[in-house]
Amino acid sequence: MRALRPVPVVLPDVVHRDALSSLAWAGLHLDGLLAPLWGDASATAGAPSDAERRALALAPLVPARGTVGRLAAAWVHTGLHPPDHVDVLVPSGGRRTDPHRRRRAAEAVLDDRDVLVVGGVRVTTVLRTGVDVARWVPDATAVPALRALVDAGLDADAALAELGRFGGHRGVVRAARLLTGLRPTRQGCGRQARMTGSSDAFAPVMR
């Protein structure tokens, strides 16, 4: 008789905790087949942590009418500074999102240009994410997230121009300050250009 060969385990790119028994979940991690990704989601070990996998990790917390935004969207785009909850943006006037300890919902008006689909999940674009982070997230957390978004393609001048859509609304003045701090500048002839997004550029202004 020929010896039976073990059937290889084939896993999806992202596995959620509630998809497996406690024993299987623990065993796959102990065997090195799964690696923690975010919250109750893990990724196939050795696979690159890309935007699609990060979006899939958040997917169960995003209702069909919702869009991942703010710090959660920044993490999807950059892979840096994982959020402690998912910011879900929903249309105004719709049914309220069910409460969840890892989800915070906020109403927002989003155009088609503000949203892209990553791994089947709606996520705000890098540009809209940068604007929203600058408007709504406290400085200490917003600054590193914005710097990471610049590395992911955020254009500070385009983001400043985008603020014109929100004139008269909350957070626009502080957002302009933070986004202005991301613009490149040259100090002195022949000196190397640097980002004004360095820590001194974001120091509080004493009045």
N, C-alpha and C positions, 0 to 999 in steps of 0.2 A: 504493500500500500504506500502511496506517496504521502509524504508528510504535508499536512495542511499549512499553508502559509498565512500569516496574519494579514488581515485586510487593512490596508493603510487608512488612517483617519483623514478624511477630506473635510476641511473646515472652511466656512465662508470667511471673507476678509475680516469681518467684525462679528463677534459673538456676544450676545447679551446674556446677563446672568440668569434671567428668567427662562431662557431657552433650554437650560440644562438642569439636571439634578444637582444637588449640592455636592454629591460624591464625584460626578463627572466634571463639574466646574473646578473643584479642587485638584482632581487628578490631572486634568489637562494643563493646569498651571504648574503643578509639580513636575510633570514630564517635559516642561519647556515648550509645549505646543501652543500655548496662549500667553500673551503678555498684556498686563494692564494698559488700557488706553485712556479711558475717562469714565469716572463714575462706575456704573455696573456694566461697562462694556470693555471687552478685551479684543486685541487684534492677533491675527496669526503671527506667531513668533518669527522674527527675521524679515517680515514684510516691512517695506518703508511706511512710515507714518505720513501719509499724504492727505491732501484736503478731502478727498473722497472718503477715506476711512474715518477721518475726524467728523465729517458730516454724518456718516452712518452711525457713529457712536451716539450722536445727539438725536437721531431720527425718532425714537419712540416717544420723545417728549415734545415733538413738534406736531401740532394738529394740522389737518389738511389745509386749513386757511391761514396757517401761521408761517412766519419767516424767521429764521435764526438771525439775530441782530446783535449789535453792540459788542460786548467783550466776547461772547460766544462766537460770533461771526469772525472777530479778529483772530481767535484761536484757530478756527477752521482755515483761515487764509494763511496764517503764519506758523502754526504749530507751537507758538510760544505763549507763556502765561496762561495755562489752562484755567478756565473760570470755575467758580464753585457752584454755579447754576447756569441754566440755559436762559438767555434772554430771548423771548418769543414775541415778535411784533405781529399784531393782529389788526384787521380793519376796524375802524370805529363803528360803534353801534351794533356789532354782531353779538352772538352768544358768548358769554364769559367763559374763559378757559378754565377747566377744572383745576383746582389747587394741587400743587405737587411741591415737595420740599426742594426739588432740584430745578424748578422752573419758575420764572417770573415773566408775567405777560404785561405788555404795554401796547396801547393803541398807537398806530402810526399810519400815515398816508404814504403808500409806496407805489411808485410808477413802475412800469416794465423796465425802465432803465436802471432802477434801484436794485433789481433782484436778478440773481442767476441761480441755476439749479446745479447742485453738486451732489453726486451720488443719489439723485432722486429727491434731495432735500432743498427747499428754498432757503437761500442765504443772501443777505444783502451784499452788494458788490464791495470791492475794496474801497472805492470812493465813498459810497454811502456809509459804510462801516466807520471809516475815519471821521466823517462828519458827526455821526451819532455818538461815537466814543468821546469826541471832543466836547460835545454838548452835554452829555448825560453822566459821564463817569468821573468820579473825583480825581483831581489832578495826580495824586500819588500813584494811582492805578492807570490812569489814562496815558500818562507820558510814556512809560515803557511800551504800552500797547501801540501807541501811535508810531513810535520809532520802529517797531517791528513791522507795522503796516507800510511804512516808507520803504523798508527793504523788500516788501512784497509788491511794491509798485504804486503805492499811494503818492500822488502828486499834490504837494501842499498848496500850490497856487490854484489848482483845479478844485481842491476842497474848499478853499477860501471863497472862490467864485460860487460854489454850490451853496454856501451859506445864504446867498441872496434869496434862495427859495423860502427861507425860514425867518425873514425879517420880522421883528416884533415878537418873536416867540422866545420861550425860555432857553437859556444856555447859549445864545448866539454870541454874546459879547465874550464870554469866557472861551468859547470854541475858537473865536477869531484869534484870541491871544495865544492859545495852545498851537493852533495851526501855523500862525505866523512864526512861532518859535521853531518850526520844522524847516523853514525855508533856508536854503544854502546861502552863505554869505562869505565874502572875502574881507579879511581884516589886514589892511596894510599891503603895500606893494610887494609882490614876490612871496608873500606868505601863503601857506597852504590853506585852501578853502576848508571850512569846517561847517558842521551842521549847528545852527543855533539851538537845536534840540538838546544840546548838552545840558547838564544839570544847572549850570549858572544861568542859562537862558530861561529856565522855568522857576528860578527863585522868586519868591513873592515880592511884589513891589511895595516898598514902605511908603506910606503917604502921611 
